């Protein structure tokens, strides 16, 4: 929670630096849609995630949608909904910072438990009516699961279908873009909640403004988050517990940053004394993948360490594409040999790939400073991006076992495409493979599937 509040405050502090977003013309909006459509056509690596999508038809359908949007925020939402059709966690549109002053946020945090939606935290404005732990039954007249999975879910870029509901949840991080509304269209959410044994209907407003008037500022200062205990310290983000009875060390990593490396290295002598290491990545949504580079050599007992796995990326050849076009347009199918079809046609359909060689390096860590025991990696739908890369690198150690649920599927290197409005489009350019040559672009499938849920750490270690 502390990290989330910091994000909000940093946005508030930056507001005076933002230029007011200039309203886009319909033609400018159409151009902005054309740019990612073009780049996805040539550079998107994961068409198998969206085999039902005809890219050209989708583009044509969205042209009138973006041109009719009422403001730049609606334009951004429509662009993000376009990107979400490709079902890839690394293919999305980033909210422009110049829009922040025009937005308000609903102070409601939700979570999924056992396929049901619950209030995790809420503004103290509603503390007499709703409290953390209450179940949300309906949102705006829709069953809560339907609202988040189907309505909010259409704006969520996600490779793993099982993770869509988790990523549709409302948090101040704004992973679900509809946690925000434009200040000119502040329609409250009507929630039906089960509080104790009573059903209640409550309207929850978008009442946290990033550029508030004096009156709005005073109103905002009156309220706070109800559950003030949801504060994650750095120690909790890198929690280490030693279990002497089971000869194991539990290490929970919720962030990809230098602090993680420092904590690991500080505890390395203790880790090396034990025969089992449990690394919990279930709530790690990524960050700086380079932060893990100093850790991997300690956990892979090889003289050579692979620092990036096998990847495939789209390859273009205009001549081969032209040869395919001639055969498709002027030849009958039986006039084209199977060898020519297999060689030329993928260039025309943009499904030709080349392999990017993995990065390897000599392991300079002395043998005595490498961990030789069993490693258990706990993973789940919220394990994403750099955390997935870290998990994949550790599987080159045959002593590693992955446990839990399939990960997010936010792997690969995105191409960053900035647009004049301030939107930055991310387009995934790689298919990723593990050390058994399995494609994990849509998520790492665990060796042992297990629902860990909110099982206490001690019980996790026992299991």
PyMOL commands that set and color helices and strands:
alter all, ss='L'
color gray80, all
select helices_A, chain A and resi 2-17+26-43+47-50+55-67+72-84+97-102+124-126+144-155+161-167+177-179+214-221+234-237+258-271+289-299+318-330+333-335+338-348+367-369+386-394+457-462
alter helices_A, ss='H'
color red, helices_A
select strands_A, chain A and resi 92-94+103-106+108-113+116-122+135-139+142-143+180-182+189-195+198-204+206-209+238-243+248-253+276-280+304-306+311-314+353-356+360-362+374-379+400-404+414-418+424-428+431-432+448-449
alter strands_A, ss='S'
color yellow, strands_A
deselect
rebuild
show_as cartoon
